[in-house]
Amino acid sequence: MSVPLFCIALLGLLVILLGFRVSLARASSNTVYGGEIDPVSPLYKAQRAHGNTVEYAPILAIMMLALAQAPQPGWVLWSMILATFFRYLFAAGILFPATMAKPNPMRFIGALGTYLTGISLAVALVIQAVNT
């Protein structure tokens, strides 16, 4: 199994499923365009989960794909797995709590984990670039 491709597939699936969730929330709230900024609104939470994922998943996927071009040490593969996990955790931290107005551990850990694993993937890519 290719860990990078599997993680990229999961990130792509997350983007598509969250986009679908936005569409369902729009249909159930009868909102064609936009929506109010309300931290308890299912539509707003779906929009933020999708929007935030679209901000991070593409660059993570690009770095994973680039790193997949050469054999990687275990820490790089684990960074890919954890980055993917943290993106899912962050989305869950937006969607499942009753409100976005209060901090919650899922969002915090998901965000921090995304930053740390994203940095580690960028470092691995620099190392790969220098060594080729």
Buried (B, 14 or more C-beta within 10 A) or exposed (E): EEBBBBBBEBBEEBBEEBBEBBEEBBEEBEEEEEBEEEBEBBBBBBBBBBEBBEEBBEEBBEBBEBBBEEEBEEEBBBBBBBBBBBBBBBBBBBBEBEEBEEEBEBBEBBBEBBEBBBEBBBEBBEBBEEEE
